[in-house]
Each structure stands twice: as C-alpha cells, then as structure tokens.
C-alpha cells in the first residue's frame, strides 16, 4: 500500500460524505425517540432508537461506503506502520 492508495481511499470517502450531506439535507426536520426495552434472551436492557422520517436506503448505503473507505485507509496506514 502506498501513500497514494491512502489518498485515493480518503478521496472516495470525502466524495461519499459530500453526497451523504447533500441527500441528508432533505430530511433534517424530524425527530428521534429512544425507548429502553428488556431483552430477555440476552438478559439486558437495550435502547431502541426510532428516527422519523426514515432515512432512504440509498442514504444508508452512501454512509456505509464512506465508512468502508475510511476503514480501508486506516488499514493501509496500520499496515505501513507495522
């Protein structure tokens, strides 16, 4: 992995983040509710988060792409450091 590979991954992440911001701007007015629920199987309390309006599937995919590219860049950096 070269420094150029890292920059390429970071560049793609920046592109995805810009796309995310553009798409997310249309749903900024909404609300979030957080409710505790008892999970009997795991014997613990979990917090259920509900966001309205729901994010479009494409928005979630763009966020995942950005995170994937950021993680790949981090992997490249760690590989170079070792």
C-alpha positions as CSV (number, residue, x, y, z in Angstrom):
1,X,0.0,0.0,0.0
2,X,1.3,3.4,-0.9
3,X,0.5,6.9,0.3
4,X,-1.3,7.3,-3.0
5,X,-3.6,4.4,-2.1
6,X,-4.4,6.0,1.2
7,X,-5.2,9.3,-0.5
8,X,-7.4,7.6,-3.1
9,X,-9.5,5.9,-0.3
10,X,-9.7,9.2,1.6
11,X,-10.8,11.0,-1.5
12,X,-13.6,8.5,-2.2
13,X,-14.7,8.8,1.4
14,X,-14.8,12.6,1.1
15,X,-16.9,12.2,-2.1
16,X,-19.3,9.9,-0.3
17,X,-19.5,12.2,2.7
18,X,-20.4,15.1,0.4
19,X,-23.1,13.0,-1.3
20,X,-24.4,12.0,2.2
21,X,-24.6,15.6,3.3
22,X,-26.5,16.6,0.2
23,X,-29.0,13.8,0.5
24,X,-29.4,14.2,4.2
25,X,-30.2,17.9,3.9
26,X,-33.6,17.0,2.7
27,X,-34.6,15.1,5.9
28,X,-33.1,17.4,8.6
29,X,-36.5,18.1,10.1
30,X,-37.5,15.0,12.0
31,X,-37.4,13.5,15.4
32,X,-35.8,10.7,17.4
33,X,-37.2,8.6,20.1
34,X,-35.2,6.3,22.4
35,X,-37.0,3.7,24.4
36,X,-35.5,1.1,26.8
37,X,-36.6,-2.5,26.3
38,X,-35.8,-5.6,28.2
39,X,-34.1,-8.3,26.1
40,X,-35.0,-11.5,27.9
41,X,-32.8,-13.7,25.7
42,X,-29.6,-11.6,26.4
43,X,-30.8,-10.6,29.9
44,X,-30.1,-7.0,29.4
45,X,-31.8,-3.7,28.7
46,X,-31.4,-2.4,25.2
47,X,-32.1,1.0,23.9
48,X,-34.4,1.1,20.8
49,X,-33.8,4.2,18.6
50,X,-36.5,5.3,16.2
51,X,-35.9,8.1,13.7
52,X,-38.6,9.7,11.7
53,X,-38.7,10.2,8.8
54,X,-36.8,7.0,8.0
55,X,-33.6,7.6,6.0
56,X,-33.8,6.3,2.4
57,X,-32.0,3.1,1.7
58,X,-29.6,5.0,-0.6
59,X,-28.5,7.3,2.2
60,X,-27.6,4.4,4.4
61,X,-25.6,2.8,1.5
62,X,-23.7,6.1,0.9
63,X,-22.9,6.2,4.6
64,X,-21.6,2.6,4.5
65,X,-19.5,3.4,1.5
66,X,-17.9,6.3,3.2
67,X,-17.2,4.3,6.4
68,X,-15.8,1.4,4.3
69,X,-13.3,3.8,2.5
70,X,-12.3,5.4,5.8
71,X,-11.7,2.0,7.3
72,X,-9.7,0.9,4.3
73,X,-7.4,4.0,4.6
74,X,-6.9,3.2,8.3
75,X,-6.0,-0.4,7.4
76,X,-3.4,0.9,4.9
77,X,-1.9,3.2,7.5
78,X,-1.7,0.5,10.1
79,X,-0.1,-1.9,7.5
80,X,2.6,0.7,6.7
81,X,3.3,1.3,10.4
82,X,3.9,-2.4,11.1
